[in-house]
Amino acid sequence: MQVTTSYPTIDGLYRATWQAIAKMYNEEASKHDTTIATGMALLSIDPVHGTPSTAIAPKMGMEATSLSRTLKTLEEKGFIERQPNPDDGRSVLLKLTPLGLEKRDYSKSLVLQFNKLIENQIGEKKLAAFREVSETIIALTQSKNIYD
């Protein structure tokens, strides 16, 4: 499958790619009363032991304040429950409910299905090059030396 794009910048191409992926996930997730944010949060919670609430945002690559609404929604829908952290009395563990585990499994199946399709369409060699380029871009942007 050959796709021609009209994105003259690397960041424009990445942004458009992510928007297409997010739209695809949200369209599928909406059929099951979830969203991409919900799925990503559920996938970031350890299904057996739970995860400290403070560890979720970094796993998702977002700020903690941006995650508050998503966690509140997960709790309201009965996907998670908050429990005292036995290892740290100052923090809370997020634990998946049976319904949350079901929604997590569904989200995981969507991600795995998409990844398998991409692997099959692109091939190992191109995918390895994509990963290398993407990891280099991440390292460069995190180095904070781009505009010095």
N, C-alpha and C positions, 0 to 999 in steps of 0.2 A: 504494500500500500504506500504510494508516494503522495505526500502532502506538501503542498507549496504554501508557505506562509508569507505574510507581508509585514512581519514584525522586524523592523530594522535594528532593534536593540536586544541584547541578551535578556535584560530584565523584562522587557515587554513580552518576549516569547515565554519566559517562565511564568509570568503573571497570567497570560492568556491560557497557558497549559493548565495551571492550577485552577483557574476559573472553570475550565471545561471539565476537569476531574471533579471539582466540588459540585458543579451543577449535576453531573451524572450521579454522584453519590446521593445528593439531596433528593433528586427525583425518585430514586429507588427507595431511599429511606422513608420518604413521605408515605409510601404505600404501607408502612408498618409503624406509623405514628412516631417516627424518630427523625433526626437530622444528622448531618455530617458532624456537627459539634457534639451531639449526644453520642454518636458512635465512637468518635475519637476519645471522648472522655471515658466511656465504658471500656474501651480497649486499653486505656492507661491504668485501669484499676486491676490489681492482682486478683484473679478470680478465687483464689484459695484463702489468702491471708488479708486481703484488703490492702489499701495504700493510704499513707498519711495524706491528708488533704493538701498539705503544702508541697507535696511531691508531684501532684497531677499537672500543674501548669508547666513546669519545666519539661516534663515528658511530652507535652503537646506543643511545646515551642511557643508558649504565650505567657502573658502577664497574669498574675494571680487575680487581679481585679477584673480582668476580662472573663475569667472562668466562673465567677460567683453566680451569675445568672444561670449558666448551664448546670452547675451543681444543684442549684435550687430547683430547677426544672426536673432534673433526674430524681431528686428526692420527692417532689410533688407527684411524679408519675409512678412512684414506687419502684424505681430501678435501683436505688441505693438507699442505704441507711448509714447514719453517722453513729460511731461507737467510740468510747474513750480509748485512746491508744495505751495498751498495757505497758509499752516500753517507754512512753513519754507522756506523763500526765498532763502536759500543756497542749498536746495536739490531739486531733481527732482522726480516727481511721474511717475511710470510706469503704463500705462493704457492699458487695452486690447482693441484691435480693434474688430469689429464684427467677422473677421476671427480668431483672437486670442481667442475670446470667444468660437468659434466653436471648435478649436483645444484643448482648455482647457477642454471643456465638453467631448471630445473624450478621452483625457488623463485620466480624472476622471473616465470615464466608464471602462477603462482598469484596473485601480487600484482597483476599487470596485469589478469588476468581478473576479480578481485574489484573492482579500481578501476573497470573498465569497467562492470560490473554496477551499482555504486553510482552512477556518473555517469548511466547510463541511467535508473535508478529515481528518483533525486532531482532531476536537472536542474541545469543550469549555474548558475542564479540562487541556488537554495538551497545548492548546494555552495559557491559563492563566499561566501555569508553564513556557512556553517559554518566555512570556513577563516578568515574574518575574526574570528569569535568565538573560535575555538581559538587563533589567533595572539595575540589580546588576552589571553586567559587565560594563555598561556605567558609573555608579556611581564610581566604583573602578578605572577605567581608568581616569576619570576626577578628582579624588582626588589627583592625582600626587604622591601618597604614595607607589606605587608598588615597586619601586626599591630603597627605602630608607633603 
